[in-house]
Amino acid sequence: MTNGNFHRWKSIFLSVVLLFSTVPVESKSTEQPYDIVITNGHIIDGTGSPWYSGDLAIRDGKIAAIGNLHDAARSRTIDARGQVVAPGFIDMLGQSEYTILVDPRLPSKIYQGITTEITGEGESIAPLNDAILKADQEQYDHYRIHVDWRTFREYFSRLEKQHTGINIASYVGATRVRRMVLGDNDVQPTLGQLEQMREIVRQAMRDGAVGVSTSLEYAPAPYAKTEELIALAAEASRFGGIYATHMRNEGTGILAAIDEALRIGREARIPVEIWHLKVGGKPSWGHMPEVVAKINSARAQGLDVTADTYAYTAWFNDFSAFIPAWAHDGGNAKLIERLKDPASVQICLLPRISGTTNGRRSPVPKQSSSAWYTILSCFHCKARRCRRSQNFGTRSRWMRSSTCSSKIMDSLPWPSSECRSRTFPSLSSSPGSPSITTPPALRPKASSDGSILIRARTARSRASFANTSARNTC
């Protein structure tokens, strides 16, 4: 949005904080002057009807009248000629459940015209038990939040006492439900445990949750089978909730992921919301028409399914999200143990952009301008583990029997054979392999035990990997 457009929209957002549907409308002015009259706007009232021209009056923070208010007394006038006057926008997936406890005003939402946010992407703010509280304590400490709730009812009560700048609601996350009963382990629930999970969903819905959500790319969520998700979604359906999902795959496996979401909606008899719909990674570019067609086909068959997108091409994620799900089995503590184990982890140094390095041209296709190199953790692969990599949508030709891949490989243009030759060229034994001059800050150094100590420096960030075994293959 240009600077000019931003200022033109500022007056619109002033009206966004108002609730169109809850205030009686008057047809003429009253004796008491209005605080604000917004004139000459294109009014979209949220009912689904086309826009219409008119004026809108505000008194005591509420809409007091809509119509021709040319002669009405007022303290202030906002001319919205050529602009839209609309109710507040609903953010179907926000992540302000913690920050709203830090700054209840949530100005970043208000300034965008968002007056209602739904939170809880697979992991939700509640329910909570001692094990989860201990595991996630670092996050609470980061925000300096004192946790005085265990249920949604108690969390919402805290929000009501402190007041909030916007309306906020939450899904109950299927990941949180799973952690409450099964922890962070890669296990399947017994019938008794599944019933416990269903009861947690029922109680969350009674406490005010608006549905069940999943975030199936982030451990321990990938451990859940479709049947488990159907059972939880069916409980939310009984209370009029919806099923919202960050699907298992948003890259080359997206069509199968949509099929799973549609199956859950169909068998649980629940509306489906697909979050941040996209086709991620170069191999998927150009396939969005197929994705939209699949969703439209389901709608034509009577399934209540919708999707949302974000209006930008950039993205962000934790580095741990690119590590295969099997490595997260048991939670972060176990993951860190595996990262420290030379037998289970390799460090691969992958060139990321074309350009000059120490005066020599790099043969690697341009990918990113943010750094020279990317550090990628590639876990040593057992046959059992390789089978699980299918959840990450990695194409089979990029797989090797001695390597494991994660979804980050979807965005890389080279197969493992190229990685083998381009990683640590001085250590590579491949005849005739292309070589590049590695910047000094990135050159591997041998330790006394024969492993490689890497100190990697990029243009915008630094990373240090100490006492980690590194090999010239990934």
PyMOL commands that set and color helices and strands:
alter all, ss='L'
color gray80, all
select helices_A, chain A and resi 3-16+99-102+107-110+130-135+137-143+152-162+174-182+191-207+221-223+226-238+254-268+282-284+288-300+319-322+325-328+332-340+383-392+396-398+407-411+416-422+425-427+440-442
alter helices_A, ss='H'
color red, helices_A
select strands_A, chain A and resi 34-43+52-59+62-67+74-79+84-85+89-91+114-119+167-170+172-173+211-215+242-246+272-274+305-307+345-351+356-357+360-361+373-379+445-446+452-457+462-465
alter strands_A, ss='S'
color yellow, strands_A
deselect
rebuild
show_as cartoon
